[in-house]
Amino acid sequence: MSKGGKRPKRLPASVVPEQPNRVPRRLPASHDVDGQSPLWRLSLLDRDHQGSWSWGIDEATLLKIVALLREMESLTWTEIFNQQTGGKKRRGPRNKPIPVENLCKEAQNRLHELKLEEWDELFRFREGNMGRLWGVLTPEHPRVFYPIWWDADHRVCPGKDRD
């Protein structure tokens, strides 16, 4: 209110000059899936597989996996893809896609049993020295990770220097 207790007069809308449309600093491109945060879906969990890479885990391991997923969802896919691990002599991506043909035969057979053979590669998140969270990563927007296995002992794809 003004000094005399009266409300200030409002200008009619026709007198108020139009303001240029505000443009956001950065528009998210619909095709920029790597700039988005990850999403998870649990519908492909292989709960029936028994062995060294299964979901028969204790509470501490479950909390470790949840902590990994919470850490990853605070990042964008670009940041996840760019994370590195290892020392000076053996530096490489922490999280990466792996061709199905590089997986152990048991994992390849299990994918066939699960009717997931249409996927040419699986994506894996690395947790610590040995732990790996394996799943399917959709290429389109929104990019979604479907976990399949928890591999505590690095057995799904042991690597060239392992037995």
C-alpha positions as CSV (number, residue, x, y, z in Angstrom):
1,M,0.0,0.0,0.0
2,S,1.1,3.6,-0.6
3,K,1.5,6.3,2.0
4,G,-2.1,7.4,2.1
5,G,-3.4,3.9,2.7
6,K,-4.5,3.6,-0.9
7,R,-3.5,0.8,-3.2
8,P,-1.2,1.8,-6.1
9,K,-3.0,1.8,-9.4
10,R,-2.2,-1.1,-11.7
11,L,-1.4,-0.4,-15.3
12,P,-3.7,-2.1,-17.8
13,A,-2.1,-5.1,-19.5
14,S,-2.2,-3.2,-22.9
15,V,0.2,-0.6,-21.5
16,V,2.7,-3.0,-20.0
17,P,5.5,-3.7,-22.5
18,E,6.0,-7.3,-23.5
19,Q,9.1,-8.9,-22.1
20,P,11.0,-11.2,-24.5
21,N,10.4,-14.8,-23.8
22,R,12.9,-16.2,-21.3
23,V,15.1,-18.9,-22.8
24,P,16.6,-21.5,-20.4
25,R,20.4,-21.5,-20.3
26,R,20.4,-25.1,-21.5
27,L,17.7,-27.1,-23.0
28,P,18.1,-30.9,-22.5
29,A,18.2,-32.5,-25.9
30,S,15.9,-35.4,-26.2
31,H,18.7,-37.4,-27.8
32,D,21.2,-36.6,-25.1
33,V,20.7,-39.9,-23.2
34,D,24.2,-39.8,-21.7
35,G,23.5,-36.4,-20.0
36,Q,20.7,-38.0,-18.0
37,S,20.9,-39.7,-14.7
38,P,20.5,-43.4,-14.6
39,L,17.2,-45.3,-14.0
40,W,16.9,-48.8,-12.7
41,R,14.4,-51.5,-13.3
42,L,14.5,-54.8,-11.5
43,S,12.3,-57.0,-13.7
44,L,15.2,-59.0,-15.2
45,L,16.8,-60.0,-11.9
46,D,17.9,-63.7,-12.2
47,R,16.7,-64.8,-8.8
48,D,16.8,-68.5,-9.6
49,H,20.4,-68.8,-10.6
50,Q,22.5,-70.6,-8.0
51,G,26.3,-70.3,-7.8
52,S,29.0,-67.7,-7.4
53,W,27.1,-65.1,-9.2
54,S,23.6,-65.1,-7.9
55,W,21.3,-63.1,-5.6
56,G,21.9,-65.4,-2.6
57,I,23.6,-62.6,-0.7
58,D,23.8,-61.4,2.9
59,E,22.5,-58.1,4.2
60,A,26.0,-56.4,4.1
61,T,26.4,-57.3,0.4
62,L,22.9,-56.0,-0.3
63,L,23.8,-52.7,1.4
64,K,27.0,-52.5,-0.7
65,I,25.0,-52.9,-3.9
66,V,22.4,-50.3,-2.8
67,A,25.3,-47.9,-1.9
68,L,26.7,-48.5,-5.4
69,L,23.4,-47.7,-7.1
70,R,22.9,-44.6,-5.0
71,E,26.4,-43.4,-5.9
72,M,25.7,-44.0,-9.6
73,E,22.3,-42.3,-9.6
74,S,23.9,-39.1,-8.4
75,L,25.9,-39.0,-11.7
76,T,25.0,-38.7,-15.4
77,W,25.7,-41.6,-17.8
78,T,28.6,-39.6,-19.2
79,E,30.2,-39.4,-15.8
80,I,29.6,-43.1,-15.2
81,F,31.2,-44.0,-18.5
82,N,34.2,-41.7,-17.8
83,Q,35.0,-43.2,-14.4
84,Q,38.4,-44.8,-14.3
85,T,39.9,-47.5,-12.1
86,G,43.3,-49.1,-11.7
87,G,46.9,-47.8,-11.3
88,K,49.2,-46.2,-13.8
89,K,50.1,-49.4,-15.6
90,R,46.6,-50.8,-15.7
91,R,44.1,-48.0,-16.1
92,G,40.7,-48.6,-17.6
93,P,37.0,-47.8,-17.3
94,R,35.3,-48.7,-14.0
95,N,31.9,-49.4,-15.6
96,K,31.6,-50.6,-19.2
97,P,29.7,-52.7,-21.7
98,I,31.1,-56.2,-22.3
99,P,30.3,-58.3,-25.4
100,V,28.3,-61.4,-24.5
101,E,30.8,-63.5,-26.4
102,N,33.4,-62.5,-23.8
103,L,31.3,-63.9,-20.9
104,C,31.9,-67.3,-19.5
105,K,30.0,-70.1,-21.2
106,E,27.8,-70.6,-18.2
107,A,26.7,-66.9,-18.3
108,Q,26.1,-67.2,-22.1
109,N,23.9,-70.3,-21.5
110,R,22.0,-68.6,-18.7
111,L,21.2,-65.6,-20.9
112,H,19.8,-68.0,-23.5
113,E,17.7,-69.7,-20.7
114,L,16.4,-66.3,-19.7
115,K,15.5,-65.5,-23.3
116,L,17.9,-62.5,-23.3
117,E,20.0,-63.7,-26.2
118,E,19.0,-60.8,-28.3
119,W,21.4,-58.6,-26.4
120,D,24.9,-58.4,-27.9
121,E,26.5,-57.0,-24.8
122,L,25.8,-56.6,-21.1
123,F,26.8,-53.6,-19.0
124,R,28.6,-54.0,-15.8
125,F,29.2,-51.8,-12.8
126,R,32.3,-52.4,-10.9
127,E,32.2,-52.4,-7.1
128,G,35.6,-52.7,-5.4
129,N,38.2,-55.1,-6.6
130,M,36.0,-58.1,-7.4
131,G,32.3,-57.2,-7.3
132,R,30.4,-56.7,-10.5
133,L,26.7,-55.8,-11.1
134,W,25.7,-57.2,-14.5
135,G,22.7,-56.2,-16.5
136,V,21.2,-54.9,-19.7
137,L,21.5,-51.2,-20.6
138,T,18.9,-49.8,-23.0
139,P,20.3,-47.5,-25.6
140,E,17.3,-45.2,-26.0
141,H,15.9,-42.3,-24.0
142,P,15.5,-42.8,-21.1
143,R,18.5,-45.0,-20.6
144,V,17.6,-47.8,-18.2
145,F,19.8,-50.4,-16.5
146,Y,18.2,-53.7,-15.7
147,P,20.4,-55.7,-13.3
148,I,20.5,-59.4,-13.9
149,W,23.3,-60.8,-11.7
150,W,25.5,-59.8,-8.7
151,D,28.9,-61.3,-9.4
152,A,30.8,-61.1,-6.1
153,D,33.8,-63.1,-7.3
154,H,34.4,-61.7,-10.8
155,R,33.3,-65.0,-12.4
156,V,30.9,-63.9,-15.2
157,C,33.8,-62.4,-17.2
158,P,37.0,-63.2,-15.4
159,G,39.4,-61.3,-17.7
160,K,42.4,-62.3,-19.7
161,D,44.8,-62.6,-16.8
162,R,42.6,-64.7,-14.6
163,D,41.8,-68.5,-14.6
